[in-house]
């Protein structure tokens, strides 16, 4: 009981330290580094982003092993500018959220330093396991510190961690327990939870600032891999390689050539397409009994695989995502799509393996807009929604804001799928849109959504609703279509989708929307994207090798 009390006291003490650091505003001032003394009104301050749950999990797996469990929840992030990644730069941390981080940290530290893992993780062995060993503790924190903080620890930070480990080891009569509690304290520090960026003066350009080498390394690794810098990238920062355009280009090419680029690509498109909403997506089980949690997970994975295959493996044109007939299916998805996927294991039972599939000419399933991930995510639990689907296309794919409906709007006609006068969604929406306050918004959303009415709320294909043949024709910015495949072609040809991708990818990489002073840079990115055949990895390379990617510009008056 005595040991338990000491351990509890120690965890509360470290939690209090972290909370005090945050409350005092050390995050914003410390992030300026060598540029300290400049107020946020004088420069566009470097971004400060909270780690996403996936980034946190990936960092723990990379450093301590994929089998180290993370038990707990992370506070949600609000989407800003169409992206959660941008929202991470505006989100704070509540006291309850910090307590959650503390609980997660203690669990991770305990498992990372248990008898099973410590022999792999530790760079040394203590002189005695029942007493402090400052030299070994220092070696340990010199090893894990740069991976957790994405930069070397300062002398003061290293001293604090070694002293905490020493005090705890004395109290608990255990070197590893002391190290564990000190490690747990690191995992609740803002230097770990937040991606802090530091700036230094640009050499030879008075009054200009750019990210320091370790901030460059971090921005690159999270952009390409959605992960912390690896040993080689940290070494490139340490040796000054990232201080030259040539050195940056070499590291960018290495990051692009890595299999981990797939992780980064998945993270970006998951954010852009709003796939976090799958975590709370539900369907009316009475109407859609075949739509299960496994179906939803497979639907999301299908789109990831389609994107990765087209953009990375085939080096395809981004616009082709809306017209491609190539995808991947599992047997359970095949049953939903009415496509036989005959995968059998040696014992004769169906496998859950993925199989490449290409829809034949004439098949209505063309491009990612017809995949279950899109049509089911942007539907109501018990019915389709052309408005939600059209709104998602406008906002997510084309970066065009659709106003929220006025508070006094009556939706009864739209929601009544059994109305004998309005048997299809098109009929119900036409009746609803006669209200003057509704016409404008529905005009820019419903035509595209109606083109996808052949796909029910669960993604299953249909040709009629209430016995009436569906009319899926319409226009998208003067381009006519008659069905989902021709809608995909209209989207493919619309210049707004490539401009939107450039804007989203730039915002994702910076953690904020492009500033007015960066308009010329964004324009050049759009031009380069077109010249490169709309290949996303090439666009990522152009962004990451641009001086603007690392510079902190002087704010311009509004």
Buried (B, 14 or more C-beta within 10 A) or exposed (E): EEEEEBBEEBBEBBBEBBBEBBEEEBBEEBBBBEBEEBEEEEBBBBBBBBBBBBBBBBBBBBBBBEEBEBEBEBBEBEBBBBBBBBBBBBBEBEEEBBBBBBBBBBBBBBBBBEEEBBEEBBEEEBEEEEBBBEEBBBBBBBBBBBBBBBBBBEEEBBEBBBBBBBBBBBBBEBBBBBBBBBBBBBBBBBBBBBBBBBBBEBEEEEEBBBBBBBBBBBBBBBBBBBBBBBEEBBEBBBEEBBBEEEBBEBBBEBBBEBEBBBBBBBBBBBBBBBBBEBEEBEBBEEBBEEBBEEBBEBBBBBBBBBBBBBBBEEEBBBBBBBBBBBBBBBBBBBBBBEBEBEBEEEEEEBBEEBBEBEBEEEBBBBBBBBBBBBBBBBBBBEBBBBBBBBBBBBBBBBBBEBEEEEEEEEEEBBBBBEBEEBBBBBBBBBBBBEBEEBEEBBEBBBBBBBBBBBBBBBBBBEEEBEEEEBBBBBEBBEBEBEBBBBBBBBBBBBEBBBBBBBBBBBBBBBBBBBBEBBEEBBEBBBEBBEEBEBBBBBBBBBBBBBEBBBBBBEBEEE
